[in-house]
Amino acid sequence: MEINSKSGSRLESFLENPSKALWTLAIPIMFGMGIHTLYNIVDMMFIGRLGGNAIAGVAFNMPVFFLMLGLTMGLGSGVTASIARFIGENNKRNADNSAEHALAMAAVIALIFTSAGLLFGDKILAVLGAEGEILNLAWDYLYIIIIGLPFMIFSGFFRSILAGEGDMKFPMMVAGFGTILNIILDPIFIFDLDNYGGIGFGMGVKGAAMATVLCQLIIFIIFIYMLFVKEHAYITFRLKDFSPSKEILWDIVKVGLPASMSMIIMAAGQGVFNKILIHYSSQTVAAYQVAGRLDMLIFLPIFAIAGGMTTLVGMFYGANKIDALNHIVKYGISSAFMITMISSAFVYFFAETFSSWFTQDQEIIHVSVGFLRLLCLVYPLVAIGITSGRVMQGLGKGIPVLVITTVRVLGVSAPLALYFSFVLDKPVEWNWYAMMISTGIAFIIAVSWVRLEMNKINQLQEVPV
């Protein structure tokens, strides 16, 4: 794997053609996420062969897993935006220091979440509604994942650092390698593979977790080697000379902490929905998990474009290139909307076929198809909302994403779903209606907020100094 090392700042090449720059960043993200989405689908297909309870057990892990990684990914977005703006300002020293702060935060987060997970993980799963065999399966999976959590956290921050300098290709290659390896290891650890000479370990859901942890360890080692030994990045790490800075820490936290809180709120919302859906049946929880894996086919291009926009918006805003900033905001949001229209239609028409890949349980398939066909109607609005949020993060503003997420999850979807299910005693489809209503409201807030901020920036640009 030949990688150009010690690359220079990519700002000037991005300014030459902002539209091309977006795809230069987004396509590697899309490719890497596409491989990971394939893994999620294949992983769930393997777990589905263990039965509906195995799917439900893994499903109960998702809010916990999302909670643990929420802080990492949220602060990572703050790191990306901070580094991108410093590079835009041609301030490499602060960009380097921002990256070093990111690694310090990674160490603290890894220590706290690994310790808390090992001590309280099974109790949290029980609070979320898992019980009996499903609780045992859920804890079997989570316990092993927690052991590998530090590798995942550090690798996540390494990706955020590289994204901040506009390097999406190398993290994509590393993630792609790890994901393909994970797909290979999954059946070996999950099943006995008696038909292949009994080469499998037959660990069930524990095996799925073990394969993931081993691959995350390998990814972590590759990042360490390339960034610290080969010095691949434009960013330079000099940890022995690291000096904490309140200003740089705040530059990261003002975007990253609201983003983290947003993801924690989404994790809490997912936990609430699991608690609601188990009221109907364990198959309903399993169906929600299956549909969640499939809707990644739709979110794949959205997150890829949004990830590229955070970097470009940060660089262009930091460099005070307002024309390029205006262009990339309009181009990125409209591109995400159009692509999502197409992908939503695709999933809508093939929802039943896709759902049947994971299980032959007709109740699971029926609920999954119902979820997908309703939510596909509002996913284009989700695309605009997500990209709008990343624009705000690129501008160094984290609060809008937190406010929008809070309103969507805690203010609308979760309360409505609880009301529909337990007060009005409505069928499961009404939970999907609650999600659709909340999506529409979040869309209106997000678009209005971005327009307000961009108008402010353009008005300031017009004022003579």
Buried (B, 14 or more C-beta within 10 A) or exposed (E): EEBEEEBEBBBEEBBEEBEEBBBBBBBBBBBBBBBBBBBBBBBBBBBBBBBBBBBBBBBBBBBBBBBBBBBBBBBBBBBBBBBBBBBBBEBBEBBBBBBBBBBBBBEEBBEEBBEEBBEEBBEBBBEBBBBEBBBBBBBBBBBBBBBBBBBBBBBBBBBBBBBBBBBBBBBBBBBBBBBBBBBEBBBBBBBEBEEEEEEBBBBBBBBBBBBBBBBBBBBBEBBEEBBEEEEBBBBBBEEEEBEEBEEBBEBBBBBBBBBBBBBBBBBBBBBBBBBBBBEBBBBBBBBBBBBBBBBBBBBBBBBBBBBBBBBBBBBBBBBEBBEBBBBBBEBBBEBBBEBBBEBBBBBBEBBEEBBBBBBEBEBBBBBBBBBBBBBBEBBBBBBBBBBBBBBBBBBBBBBBBBBBBBBBBBBBBBBBBBEBBEEEEBEBEBBBBBBBBBBBBBBEBBBEBBEEBBEEBEEEEEEEE
